[in-house]
Amino acid sequence: MSEKRVTFASKIGVVAAAAGSAVGLGNIWRFPSQTADGGGAIFILVYIGCILFFGIPLMVSEFMVGRASRANTAGAYHKLAPGTQWKWVGRLGVLTGFVIMGFYMVVCGWTLIYIFQSISGHLAGVTDFSSNFIDLQTNPAKQIVWMTIFTLLTAFFILSGVKKGIEQSAKILMPLLFLLLIVLAIRSITLDGAAEGIRFLFKPDMSHVKSTLFLDAMGQAFFSLSLGMGCMITYGSYFNKRTPLVKTAIQVSVLDTLVAVLAGVVIFPAAFALTANPGTIVGELVAGGPGLLFITLPELFNQMPGSMIWSTLFFCLLALAALTSTISLMEVVTLYIHEEYQVSRKNSTLIVTAGVIILGISASFSSSFFNFLDVASAKFMLPIGGFFISLFVGWHLDRKLVYAQLTNERTLKFGIGFLRTYIFLLRYVVPTAVLAIFIYGLAA
Ligand code: TRP
């Protein structure tokens, strides 16, 4: 099976597909609500620290495990560590994929609903955007219908094949989304009263620091970079032997962080400028939580000429960015069932689709179950997965294999100091830091 595996066609396709997985609702929906909750600038600083210290080294590690094994997340451990218990790390990853999809698809459904509210002109006529969103959140039937449609759409792409489905869409859509965010950011920061929002985003204010700051920021970093469940292992398994792992990980992380911060620059100035009562704005932002994007953005569009076109375009691109992420999530779980249990690709996709829809229905009925899935994955399962992946690469994998992967069999020049630093990070720094933050966050 390993020889027949397809690989991504081009260099740009590699970055685009991995970035397509990373960039999604995590950046544009979850990042702003976590930033509001975490106190603004201080959260962003810790978040960026997490990207640099754990994110990039771990992404390189996942790519490496994938390319060295050319197998799905769980199969990768069978191949690189046969007969050991490491396979549980892979299985944990597959389970995590399910848990994430369980609530992620619900939010994907919201984006579809907002596309139709935009096209029909409904959004342009709304005066109270928070009750518009609350109406939606308290309507399980509507959420279930659109969540199911989105899940089926994802399944369709999974069945239509890796190259066509993932690569092509990501290559065109990511740049377009990026451009649109820049336009929106300019509109947002030129609103009257936007300055407060900029200050909230970029000037650290220690009075908002929460005791779970580090765990929240770390969880968001894992979530946003698609790390800790083997998603990047699956993508790494499609890399060819010339794909530079370190460079690709840096490019993907930089792009992902830019999109998240840009989304913040769109949302916060607008939220500060457009909210009626600036005195309690921070409290309102935190309370707005999961709805922030769906409340503030339509409000911003209504400040722009041609609001209908902007909001339609934005929610379409957002849905497509989300789709490249759900494809990556579903791919991990589908490939696992397909390769490990000798189930056909089609049946495996059907099983996964049914499972996700069941979870999604539960999450649509209960916002506390929704939150449970979110917290369980981002703050527990992904960091635990990341912890074990770093131990696996740092301690279990043969150092020669690690060096060969990093340097593409010595065709890339890295100093020995760099290679040693990488191993040192994965052996000691990443696992200790992840564990410390995890325990501290739980105790807090
Ligand atoms: N990173 C994606 C986002 O930001 C979501 C995602 C896709 C993900 N694959 C993942 C999160 C794997 C964690 C693990 O929207």
Residues whose N, C-alpha, C, O or C-beta is under 5 A from the ligand:
A	BS01	LIG	S21 A22 V23 G24 L25 G26 N27 F222 F223 S224 L225 S226 L227 M229 C231 S325 S328 L329
